[in-house]
């Protein structure tokens, strides 16, 4: 009789543990689903902004004679930005050097 009771209690405890595991797994899945929905919303917003930029850049390509593809515009922008940075850094360095060589009164 004791073995039957022990088996019943053991079965009951295993059932409760299984239910707890299922509940925990479902809660984790719901949390992951909520995070994925949030991430999806962020990606959709970013996509909307990028579509506007893509349409603008395509209009520039269509209107310009110098560019045949959007990536050419982006490459040109990168080149101009890098050149600007080099010139700016050179000017700042030149000013610092000029300040050091001027006589102080």
C-alpha positions as CSV (number, residue, x, y, z in Angstrom):
1,X,0.0,0.0,0.0
2,X,2.8,2.4,0.8
3,X,4.4,1.7,-2.6
4,X,1.2,2.7,-4.3
5,X,0.9,5.9,-2.3
6,X,4.6,6.7,-3.0
7,X,4.1,6.0,-6.7
8,X,1.0,8.3,-6.7
9,X,2.8,11.1,-4.9
10,X,5.8,10.7,-7.2
11,X,3.5,10.8,-10.3
12,X,1.7,13.9,-8.8
13,X,5.0,15.7,-8.2
14,X,6.3,14.9,-11.7
15,X,3.1,16.2,-13.2
16,X,3.4,19.4,-11.2
17,X,7.0,19.8,-12.2
18,X,6.1,19.3,-15.9
19,X,3.4,21.9,-15.7
20,X,5.8,24.3,-14.1
21,X,8.3,23.7,-16.8
22,X,5.6,24.2,-19.5
23,X,4.5,27.5,-17.8
24,X,8.1,28.7,-17.6
25,X,8.8,27.8,-21.3
26,X,5.6,29.5,-22.4
27,X,6.4,32.7,-20.4
28,X,9.9,32.7,-21.9
29,X,8.4,32.3,-25.4
30,X,6.0,35.1,-24.7
31,X,8.9,37.4,-23.6
32,X,10.9,36.4,-26.7
33,X,7.9,37.1,-28.9
34,X,7.4,40.5,-27.3
35,X,11.1,41.3,-27.9
36,X,10.8,40.2,-31.5
37,X,7.8,42.3,-32.1
38,X,9.5,45.3,-30.6
39,X,12.6,44.6,-32.8
40,X,10.3,44.2,-35.8
41,X,8.7,47.6,-35.2
42,X,12.2,49.2,-35.0
43,X,13.2,47.5,-38.3
44,X,10.0,48.6,-40.0
45,X,10.6,52.2,-38.9
46,X,14.1,52.1,-40.2
47,X,13.0,50.6,-43.4
48,X,10.4,53.4,-43.9
49,X,13.2,56.0,-43.4
50,X,15.4,54.2,-45.8
51,X,12.7,54.0,-48.5
52,X,12.4,57.7,-48.4
53,X,16.2,58.1,-48.8
54,X,16.3,55.5,-51.5
55,X,13.6,57.2,-53.5
56,X,15.4,60.6,-53.1
57,X,18.7,59.1,-54.2
58,X,17.1,57.4,-57.2
59,X,15.6,60.7,-58.2
60,X,19.1,62.3,-58.0
61,X,20.5,59.4,-60.2
62,X,17.6,60.0,-62.7
63,X,18.2,63.7,-62.8
64,X,22.1,63.8,-62.7
65,X,24.4,63.1,-65.6
66,X,27.4,62.2,-63.3
67,X,25.8,59.3,-61.6
68,X,24.3,56.0,-62.9
69,X,23.7,54.2,-59.7
70,X,23.0,55.1,-56.1
71,X,26.2,53.5,-54.9
72,X,28.1,56.0,-57.0
73,X,26.5,58.9,-55.0
74,X,27.3,57.2,-51.7
75,X,30.9,56.6,-52.8
76,X,31.2,60.3,-53.9
77,X,29.9,61.4,-50.5
78,X,32.4,59.2,-48.7
79,X,35.2,60.7,-50.8
80,X,34.1,64.3,-50.1
81,X,33.7,63.6,-46.4
82,X,37.1,62.1,-46.1
83,X,38.7,64.9,-48.1
84,X,36.9,67.5,-45.9
85,X,38.2,65.7,-42.8
86,X,41.8,65.7,-44.0
87,X,41.6,69.4,-44.9
88,X,40.0,70.2,-41.6
89,X,42.7,68.3,-39.6
90,X,45.4,70.0,-41.7
91,X,44.0,73.4,-41.0
92,X,43.7,72.7,-37.3
93,X,47.3,71.4,-37.2
94,X,48.5,74.5,-39.1
95,X,46.8,76.8,-36.8
96,X,48.3,75.1,-33.7
97,X,51.7,75.2,-35.3
98,X,51.2,78.9,-36.2
99,X,50.2,79.8,-32.7
100,X,53.3,78.2,-31.3
101,X,55.7,80.1,-33.5
102,X,54.3,83.5,-33.0
103,X,56.2,85.7,-30.6
104,X,54.5,86.5,-27.4
105,X,54.3,90.1,-26.3
